[in-house]
Amino acid sequence: MQVLALLLLFTGCKNDCVHMCQRMDRWLNECGYSWEAKFEDEGWESIDDCYDDQWEADEPTERTCSRKAKKWDRESCY
């Protein structure tokens, strides 16, 4: 699934939910957390699970993902 996200990035397709997953993944890596620990309720064990869950988001969900992505950019590890 990561290959598909990279393809979208290079082809100019925009998917705010995919970007949200990428920002979440970056935050987890920077803070030393795992997907399993932080997103147990969603059942996500990796960024691929986030992609699978968010891939076909409708327009209202995309707007929500855009807001959430910005939140993850500001999120502190502590």
C-alpha positions in Angstrom: 0.0 0.0 0.0 2.9 2.4 0.6 3.9 2.0 -3.0 0.4 3.2 -4.0 0.7 6.2 -1.7 4.0 7.1 -3.3 2.5 6.7 -6.8 -0.2 9.2 -5.8 2.3 11.6 -4.5 4.3 11.5 -7.8 1.2 11.7 -10.0 -0.2 14.7 -8.2 -3.3 13.0 -6.8 -4.2 14.4 -3.4 -5.7 12.3 -0.7 -5.9 14.1 2.6 -6.5 10.9 4.5 -3.4 9.3 3.1 -1.4 12.4 4.1 -2.9 12.2 7.6 -1.7 8.5 7.9 1.8 9.6 6.8 1.9 12.4 9.4 0.7 10.0 12.1 3.4 7.6 11.0 6.1 10.3 11.2 4.9 11.3 14.7 4.9 7.7 15.9 8.5 7.3 14.6 9.7 10.6 16.1 8.1 9.7 19.5 9.1 6.1 19.6 5.5 4.8 19.7 4.0 1.9 17.8 0.8 1.7 15.8 -0.5 -1.1 17.9 0.0 0.9 21.1 -1.5 4.2 20.0 -4.3 2.9 17.7 -5.5 -0.2 19.3 -9.1 0.9 19.2 -8.9 1.3 15.4 -7.1 -2.0 15.0 -4.2 -0.5 13.2 -0.9 -2.3 13.4 0.9 -0.3 10.7 0.5 2.6 8.3 -0.9 0.2 5.8 -3.9 -0.5 8.0 -4.5 3.3 8.2 -4.2 3.5 4.4 -6.7 0.6 4.0 -9.1 2.2 6.4 -8.9 5.7 4.8 -8.2 5.0 1.2 -11.7 5.5 -0.3 -12.8 8.4 1.9 -15.6 10.6 0.7 -15.4 14.4 0.5 -16.6 15.2 4.1 -14.1 12.6 5.5 -11.3 14.1 3.4 -12.0 17.5 5.0 -11.9 15.9 8.5 -8.6 14.1 7.5 -7.1 17.4 6.4 -7.9 19.0 9.9 -6.6 15.9 11.7 -3.4 15.9 9.6 -2.7 19.5 10.7 -3.3 18.4 14.3 -0.7 15.6 13.9 1.8 18.2 12.7 1.4 20.1 15.9 1.3 17.0 18.2 3.9 16.8 20.9 5.5 13.6 22.0 5.0 14.5 25.6 
